[in-house]
Amino acid sequence: MKTGMVAGVVSGVLALGLGLGAAVLRSSGTVQAQAGAGVAAAPSSHASDAVQAALLSGKPTVAEFGANACASCREMKPILEALQRDHGERIAVVNVDLLAQKEADYIRRYRIQLMPTQVFFDTQGREIGRHMGRISGEDILARLQPGGAQ
């Protein structure tokens, strides 16, 4: 199989997975919060959105949108936890499990196309970049530096 075809198949599978996840999200009215220890969990109401709460801290923020059902998302959990533990005094880290949230609004509100997606915000709460897939803690820190996100 050619590289382009493999990438297309992988993209299609990921998009299908997110589409199914969105359908699951829409099918339930209940909302549950779930996150790794030390990483802010998304709360149940739109008004008290964990991402928005983190942005109010005035710290550069990384918000990861994924699901426990996603292998790459599970691989990101220890990275996010380490960032929170080691740098939590100067950055905010939020991990949103889209399937546990059962709230499709997160997908629309933050324009999530694949899992995991990390969205980077500056100290004023403005989006300064995003990344889809796995990313190292060092790259996350670099993107949160002034002028570092792409």
Summary of the structure (lengths in Angstrom):
residues: 150
radius of gyration: 15.0
end to end distance: 31.2
largest distance: 47.8
contacts: 447
relative contact order: 0.19
helix: 45%
strand: 17%
